[in-house]
């Protein structure tokens, strides 16, 4: 029996059985629903890690796809950059080659110009040396013999200046003497021989007192002879004194002068009969010379002049040789600079060739898609997922 709503029903009642069975069925369905919900929740909890891993795997796959696109873009960028770098390198190489070529051209032109200039200077130096050598040869060969001097015919009245001029002109070079030279004291010497110091320029006077000698030659008696001798002695001593005072100037001329006698007879007369007058001349540093002894004296002076000029020419030759040696050293230095420029040019060409070879190898590697050195390393986080999948 069962009581429902204040009414009592029996179990053997069909209606009650139907209600009971329906309630049991509903209860069973509800229980099955609960069990199904629990199973569904359990299945959802079990499938959640797998879905998470599937999501991660999808992200990895998407990352790989993005990385592949980036790699393709990077390869294109690398290819473009390499092409631009190669073009820039070729431009730099062409520019460098142009600069090297221009520098070599300028250096060669400058070196050739300087070499030509040095050779011209060398030729000038050699010409100067040849000229000095010719001067020495001329000085060595320009010697007058005594026979040429003595063969000159003396004319009537060829005394004094005319004869002295003739002797000096034949004995000495034209630039080694001055006729009628004016000194600082206003006196005019018949001839001034330009000797080097010492002794220095020396004067020659030809104004011999011819009247005293003629009076001596015309004397017939002893009285006339003694009077003429006194006049001769006085005239010669006075002339010696005048020469010493007029033509011996300290610091300007030599410490002595020459008194030229136009005749050998007059010279012999003085040395034979008036030796005290000759000694007075020595004391006053005035040396008496005749045409013959004057020629000997002038030849001695010529030897002195020749020696001095040869020393001058030797000095000029030494200077020219020094300049020639400096030119040769300068030429050697310029040749060394040219060799250094050639060495630098060869080195630059070798370095350009090495750069070109490197650029060619890199271009061939890009053309063959040889990117092993450029490929990125594999992400280690992907490997376990792939193995786990």
C-alpha positions as CSV (number, residue, x, y, z in Angstrom):
1,X,0.0,0.0,0.0
2,X,1.2,3.5,-0.7
3,X,-0.3,6.9,0.3
4,X,-0.1,9.7,-2.2
5,X,-1.9,13.0,-1.6
6,X,-4.0,11.7,1.3
7,X,-5.1,8.7,-0.8
8,X,-4.0,5.2,-0.3
9,X,-3.2,3.0,-3.3
10,X,-2.3,-0.6,-3.6
11,X,0.8,-1.9,-5.6
12,X,-1.3,-4.2,-7.5
13,X,-3.2,-1.3,-8.9
14,X,-2.2,-0.8,-12.6
15,X,-2.2,2.9,-12.3
16,X,0.2,2.8,-9.4
17,X,2.4,0.4,-11.2
18,X,2.5,2.7,-14.2
19,X,3.4,5.7,-12.1
20,X,6.0,3.7,-10.2
21,X,7.5,2.4,-13.5
22,X,7.5,5.9,-15.0
23,X,9.2,7.4,-12.0
24,X,11.8,4.6,-12.1
25,X,12.3,5.2,-15.8
26,X,12.7,8.9,-15.3
27,X,15.0,8.3,-12.4
28,X,17.1,5.9,-14.6
29,X,17.2,8.4,-17.5
30,X,18.2,11.1,-15.1
31,X,20.9,8.9,-13.7
32,X,22.1,8.0,-17.2
33,X,22.2,11.7,-18.1
34,X,24.2,12.4,-15.0
35,X,26.6,9.6,-15.9
36,X,26.8,10.9,-19.5
37,X,27.6,14.4,-18.3
38,X,30.3,13.1,-16.0
39,X,31.8,11.0,-18.8
40,X,31.6,14.0,-21.2
41,X,33.4,16.2,-18.6
42,X,36.0,13.5,-18.1
43,X,36.5,13.2,-21.9
44,X,36.7,17.0,-22.2
45,X,39.4,17.1,-19.5
46,X,41.3,14.3,-21.2
47,X,41.2,16.0,-24.6
48,X,42.2,19.4,-23.4
49,X,46.1,18.7,-23.3
50,X,45.9,17.1,-26.7
51,X,44.0,20.2,-28.1
52,X,46.6,22.4,-26.5
53,X,49.4,20.5,-28.1
54,X,47.6,20.5,-31.4
55,X,47.3,24.3,-31.0
56,X,51.0,24.6,-30.2
57,X,51.8,22.4,-33.2
58,X,49.7,24.6,-35.4
59,X,51.6,27.7,-34.2
60,X,54.9,25.9,-34.8
61,X,53.8,25.1,-38.3
62,X,52.7,28.7,-38.8
63,X,56.0,29.9,-37.5
64,X,57.8,27.6,-39.9
65,X,55.8,29.0,-42.7
66,X,56.5,32.5,-41.6
67,X,60.2,31.7,-41.3
68,X,60.2,30.2,-44.7
69,X,58.7,33.4,-46.1
70,X,61.2,35.4,-44.2
71,X,64.0,33.2,-45.4
72,X,62.9,33.7,-49.0
73,X,62.7,37.4,-48.4
74,X,66.1,37.4,-46.7
75,X,67.6,35.5,-49.6
76,X,66.2,38.0,-52.0
77,X,67.5,40.8,-49.9
78,X,70.9,39.1,-49.7
79,X,71.0,38.5,-53.4
80,X,70.1,42.2,-54.1
81,X,72.6,43.4,-51.5
82,X,75.3,41.1,-53.0
83,X,74.5,42.4,-56.5
84,X,74.7,46.0,-55.2
85,X,77.9,45.2,-53.3
86,X,79.4,43.6,-56.4
87,X,78.4,46.6,-58.5
88,X,79.8,49.0,-55.9
89,X,83.0,46.9,-55.7
90,X,83.3,46.9,-59.5
91,X,82.9,50.7,-59.5
92,X,85.5,51.1,-56.8
93,X,87.8,48.8,-58.7
94,X,87.3,50.8,-61.9
95,X,87.8,54.0,-60.0
96,X,90.9,52.7,-58.2
97,X,92.3,51.4,-61.5
98,X,91.7,54.8,-63.1
99,X,93.4,56.6,-60.1
100,X,96.4,54.2,-60.3
101,X,96.6,54.7,-64.1
102,X,96.4,58.4,-63.7
103,X,98.9,58.5,-60.9
104,X,101.3,56.2,-62.9
105,X,100.9,58.4,-66.0
106,X,101.6,61.6,-64.0
107,X,104.5,60.0,-62.2
108,X,106.0,58.7,-65.5
109,X,105.5,62.0,-67.1
110,X,107.0,63.9,-64.2
111,X,109.9,61.4,-63.9
112,X,110.6,61.6,-67.6
113,X,110.5,65.4,-67.5
114,X,112.8,65.5,-64.5
115,X,115.1,62.9,-66.1
116,X,115.2,65.0,-69.3
117,X,116.0,68.1,-67.2
118,X,118.7,66.2,-65.3
119,X,120.2,65.0,-68.5
120,X,120.1,68.6,-69.9
121,X,121.9,69.8,-66.8
122,X,124.4,67.0,-67.1
123,X,125.0,68.0,-70.7
124,X,125.5,71.6,-69.6
125,X,127.9,70.5,-66.8
126,X,129.9,68.4,-69.3
127,X,130.0,71.4,-71.8
128,X,131.3,73.6,-69.0
129,X,134.0,71.0,-68.2
130,X,134.9,70.7,-71.8
131,X,135.2,74.5,-72.0
132,X,137.4,74.6,-68.9
133,X,139.5,71.9,-70.5
134,X,139.8,73.9,-73.7
135,X,140.9,76.9,-71.7
136,X,143.6,74.8,-70.0
137,X,144.7,73.5,-73.3
138,X,144.8,77.0,-74.8
139,X,146.8,78.3,-71.8
140,X,149.2,75.3,-72.1
141,X,149.7,75.9,-75.9
142,X,149.7,79.7,-75.9
143,X,153.4,80.1,-75.2
144,X,155.5,82.5,-77.2
145,X,159.1,81.6,-77.9
146,X,162.0,83.9,-77.4
147,X,162.8,83.7,-81.1
148,X,159.4,85.3,-82.0
149,X,160.1,88.1,-79.6
150,X,163.6,88.8,-80.9
151,X,162.5,88.6,-84.6
152,X,160.6,91.8,-84.2
153,X,162.4,94.5,-86.1
154,X,163.1,97.6,-84.0
155,X,162.5,100.8,-85.9
156,X,164.1,104.1,-85.2
157,X,162.7,105.7,-82.1
158,X,161.1,102.4,-80.9
159,X,161.8,103.2,-77.3
160,X,159.7,103.3,-74.2
161,X,156.0,102.7,-74.5
162,X,156.0,101.3,-78.1
163,X,158.6,98.7,-77.3
164,X,157.1,97.8,-73.9
165,X,153.7,97.5,-75.5
166,X,155.1,95.2,-78.2
167,X,156.8,93.0,-75.7
168,X,153.9,92.8,-73.2
169,X,151.4,92.1,-76.0
170,X,153.5,89.2,-77.2
171,X,154.4,87.8,-73.8
172,X,151.1,87.9,-71.9
173,X,147.4,87.2,-72.6
174,X,145.4,90.3,-73.4
175,X,143.3,90.0,-70.2
176,X,146.3,89.8,-67.9
177,X,147.5,93.4,-68.3
178,X,146.2,96.9,-68.7
179,X,148.0,99.6,-70.7
180,X,147.9,103.2,-69.4
181,X,146.2,102.1,-66.2
182,X,145.1,104.8,-63.8
183,X,145.8,104.1,-60.1
184,X,143.9,105.4,-57.0
185,X,146.4,108.3,-56.6
186,X,145.6,109.6,-60.1
187,X,149.0,108.4,-61.6
188,X,148.9,106.5,-64.8
189,X,151.2,103.5,-65.2
190,X,152.4,102.6,-68.7
191,X,151.5,99.0,-68.0
192,X,149.8,97.2,-65.0
193,X,150.3,93.4,-64.9
194,X,147.4,91.8,-63.0
195,X,149.2,89.2,-60.9
196,X,147.4,87.3,-58.2
197,X,148.1,88.0,-54.5
198,X,150.9,87.6,-53.6
199,X,152.6,89.6,-55.0
200,X,149.6,91.5,-56.5
201,X,149.4,93.8,-59.5
202,X,152.7,95.2,-60.5
203,X,153.4,98.4,-62.5
204,X,155.9,98.9,-65.4
205,X,157.2,102.3,-66.3
206,X,159.0,102.9,-69.6
207,X,159.8,106.7,-69.2
208,X,163.6,106.4,-69.1
209,X,165.6,109.6,-69.2
210,X,167.1,109.1,-72.7
211,X,168.8,112.5,-72.8
212,X,171.2,111.6,-70.0
213,X,172.3,108.5,-71.8
214,X,172.7,110.4,-75.1
215,X,174.8,113.0,-73.4
216,X,177.0,110.2,-72.0
217,X,177.4,108.7,-75.4
218,X,178.3,112.1,-76.9
219,X,181.0,112.9,-74.3
220,X,184.5,113.2,-75.8
221,X,186.7,114.4,-73.0
222,X,187.1,113.2,-69.4
223,X,185.4,116.3,-68.1
224,X,182.4,115.8,-70.3
225,X,182.3,112.1,-69.5
226,X,182.4,112.8,-65.7
227,X,179.7,115.4,-66.1
228,X,177.5,113.2,-68.2
229,X,178.1,110.3,-65.7
230,X,176.9,112.5,-62.8
231,X,173.9,113.6,-64.9
232,X,173.1,109.9,-65.7
233,X,173.4,108.9,-62.1
234,X,171.2,111.8,-60.9
235,X,168.6,111.2,-63.6
236,X,168.3,107.5,-63.0
237,X,168.1,107.8,-59.2
238,X,165.4,110.5,-59.5
239,X,163.5,108.3,-61.9
240,X,163.8,105.3,-59.5
241,X,162.5,107.6,-56.7
242,X,159.5,108.8,-58.8
243,X,158.6,105.2,-59.7
244,X,158.7,104.1,-56.1
245,X,156.5,107.0,-55.0
246,X,154.0,106.8,-57.8
247,X,153.5,103.1,-58.6
248,X,154.1,101.3,-55.3
249,X,150.8,101.7,-53.3
250,X,150.3,99.6,-50.2
251,X,147.2,97.4,-50.5
252,X,146.7,98.3,-54.2
253,X,149.8,97.2,-56.1
254,X,152.7,94.8,-55.5
255,X,155.5,95.7,-53.1
256,X,157.7,96.6,-56.1
257,X,157.7,98.0,-59.6
258,X,159.7,97.6,-62.9
259,X,161.7,100.2,-64.7
260,X,161.9,99.3,-68.4
261,X,165.0,100.3,-70.3
262,X,164.3,100.3,-74.1
263,X,167.8,99.3,-75.0
264,X,170.2,96.4,-74.1
265,X,173.1,98.9,-74.3
266,X,171.6,101.2,-71.7
267,X,171.0,98.2,-69.4
268,X,174.6,97.0,-69.9
269,X,175.9,100.5,-69.3
270,X,174.1,100.8,-65.9
271,X,175.3,97.4,-64.7
272,X,178.8,97.9,-66.0
273,X,179.5,101.5,-64.9
274,X,176.8,102.4,-62.4
275,X,176.3,99.4,-60.0
276,X,175.5,101.7,-57.1
277,X,172.5,103.0,-59.0
278,X,171.3,99.4,-59.6
279,X,171.7,98.8,-55.8
280,X,169.7,101.9,-55.1
281,X,166.9,100.5,-57.3
282,X,166.9,97.3,-55.3
283,X,166.7,99.2,-52.1
284,X,163.7,101.2,-53.4
285,X,162.1,97.9,-54.7
286,X,162.4,99.1,-58.3
287,X,163.9,96.5,-60.5
288,X,165.6,97.6,-63.8
289,X,164.9,95.4,-66.8
290,X,165.9,95.5,-70.4
291,X,163.9,94.1,-73.3
292,X,165.6,90.7,-72.8
293,X,165.3,90.5,-69.1
294,X,161.8,92.1,-69.3
295,X,160.8,89.2,-71.5
296,X,162.2,86.7,-69.1
297,X,160.4,88.5,-66.2
298,X,157.1,88.5,-68.2
299,X,157.5,84.8,-69.0
300,X,157.9,84.2,-65.2
301,X,154.8,86.3,-64.6
302,X,153.0,84.4,-67.4
303,X,153.9,81.1,-65.6
304,X,152.4,82.6,-62.4
305,X,149.2,83.7,-64.3
306,X,149.0,80.3,-66.0
307,X,149.3,78.5,-62.7
308,X,146.7,80.7,-61.1
309,X,144.3,80.3,-63.9
310,X,144.8,76.6,-64.0
311,X,144.0,76.5,-60.3
312,X,140.9,78.6,-61.1
313,X,139.9,76.2,-63.9
314,X,140.7,73.2,-61.6
315,X,138.4,74.8,-59.0
316,X,135.7,75.3,-61.7
317,X,136.1,71.7,-62.8
318,X,135.8,70.5,-59.2
319,X,132.7,72.6,-58.7
320,X,131.2,71.2,-61.9
321,X,132.1,67.7,-60.9
322,X,130.4,68.3,-57.6
323,X,127.3,69.6,-59.3
324,X,127.5,66.6,-61.7
325,X,127.7,64.2,-58.8
326,X,124.7,65.9,-57.2
327,X,122.8,65.6,-60.5
328,X,123.7,61.9,-60.7
329,X,122.6,61.4,-57.1
330,X,119.3,63.3,-57.8
331,X,118.8,61.1,-60.9
332,X,119.3,58.0,-58.8
333,X,116.8,59.2,-56.2
334,X,114.3,59.9,-58.9
335,X,114.8,56.4,-60.5
336,X,114.3,54.9,-57.0
337,X,111.1,56.9,-56.6
338,X,109.9,55.6,-60.0
339,X,110.8,52.1,-59.0
340,X,108.8,52.5,-55.7
341,X,105.8,53.8,-57.7
342,X,106.0,50.8,-59.9
343,X,106.2,48.5,-56.9
344,X,103.1,50.2,-55.3
345,X,101.2,49.9,-58.6
346,X,102.0,46.2,-58.9
347,X,100.8,45.7,-55.3
348,X,97.6,47.6,-56.0
349,X,96.9,45.6,-59.1
350,X,97.6,42.3,-57.1
351,X,95.1,43.4,-54.4
352,X,92.5,44.4,-56.9
353,X,92.9,41.0,-58.6
354,X,92.4,39.2,-55.2
355,X,89.3,41.3,-54.6
356,X,88.0,40.5,-58.0
357,X,88.6,36.8,-57.4
358,X,86.7,36.9,-54.1
359,X,83.8,38.8,-55.7
360,X,83.7,36.3,-58.5
361,X,83.6,33.3,-56.1
362,X,80.8,35.0,-54.1
363,X,78.9,35.8,-57.2
364,X,79.2,32.1,-58.4
365,X,78.0,30.9,-55.0
366,X,75.0,33.1,-55.1
367,X,74.3,32.1,-58.7
368,X,74.4,28.4,-57.6
369,X,72.2,29.1,-54.5
370,X,75.0,27.8,-52.3
371,X,73.6,29.2,-49.0
372,X,75.0,26.6,-46.6
373,X,77.1,29.2,-44.8
374,X,74.1,31.6,-44.7
375,X,71.4,29.0,-43.6
376,X,70.1,29.5,-40.0
377,X,70.4,26.8,-37.3
378,X,67.3,24.4,-36.7
379,X,65.1,25.4,-33.7
380,X,65.6,22.7,-31.0
381,X,62.1,23.3,-29.6
382,X,60.5,21.9,-32.7
383,X,62.3,18.6,-32.7
384,X,60.5,17.1,-29.5
385,X,57.1,18.1,-30.8
386,X,57.7,16.5,-34.1
387,X,59.0,13.3,-32.4
388,X,56.1,13.4,-29.9
389,X,53.6,13.7,-32.7
